[in-house]
């Protein structure tokens, strides 16, 4: 059985063919390649080659936003949209007036509207690339005050989502049987979540939602057709699994907010994907203790980047008990365990050995470092995880 089929079998609840190890390596790889600090045996390999050298599954959930395509794909990052050659859809901004100003370390985009300009600015340049990150952070959000909401609504109402099944098909072919080419649907799980993540500083967003929610909710209504179109475009692709929604935390996307503004859209996406025979993966890498009952009720199939104790408050056994056989966990090893500065070798090895035994028979589990292998991770620890898994299981 190849990696893609093995991963799909686990996600569909079939008996595990062994303990699968599919670590996310891109940030570690990008940062160390940029620094010139990759292990010598990996220096000439691309990311797929590294996974093959390690003998692990090729992780392909989060697209490489920076190193595929060109800078134009990031011009609208400040509005929370970015195009990528691997997406099953294209965000078409051709009907929207805008101009771009590139500086050495930043990129600004200005949108004239009938009510005034909308301006965004993102980090982009050598410093950003050296970090290994793949998604530029937003330095100047589109919404500085509630007066900007109708301006942003005017802009986003002109976005057109164009299905790109052939583009996703090329991505799927490139990944092949070495891993599972997860289709990128959206990092935000709803229009309101999108506003919180990308369009407004988070503290001000929550003040708006309490003091004067009308403009925020009107903007969410303007975004809703875009989200529906992204779901529809993904349904038209050959993807077996789609990523929808990311980065929940019970202090930020706190339970009442999650239940009101995120859960309905996760359920909608799950229902539509399931109706087309596809699975829904969502990126659950935050502190989820108070969200766990709600997450269990959302209908998704894969909880990606589960980051358990000691990095968060929820032990992996509690996630396993809560999700049962209805949700597959992809994750399980907190990233701090791979850092020598965070824990000693004996503690690390005891954690890995205990996890392997505790999670038998490994149903509904794909092991990974959550959220991702950090740039300063000790590479020998990845080798230890790989070798211990090889001792007990062969994919």
Secondary structure, DSSP 8 states (H G I E B T S, - for coil): --HHHHHHHHHTT---SS-EE----HHHHHHHHHHT-S-GGGTT--HHHHHHHHT--B--SS--TTTSS-GGGGTTGGGT----TT-SEEEE-TTS--EEEE-SSEEEEEEEETTEEEEEEEE-SHHHHHHT-SS--EEE-S-SSTTHHHHHHHHHTT-EEEE-HHHHHHHHHHHGGGB---EEEESSSSHHHHIIIIIS-HHHHHHHHHH-HHHHHHHHHHHHHHHHHHHHHHHTS--SEEEEEE---TTTS-HHHHHHHTHHHHHHHHHHHHHTT-EEEEE--S--TTTHHHHHTS--SEEEEE--TTTSSS-HHHHHHHHTTTSEEEEEEEGGGG-TTTS-HHHHHHHHHHHHHHTTT-TTEEEEEES---TT--HHHHHHHHHHHHHH---
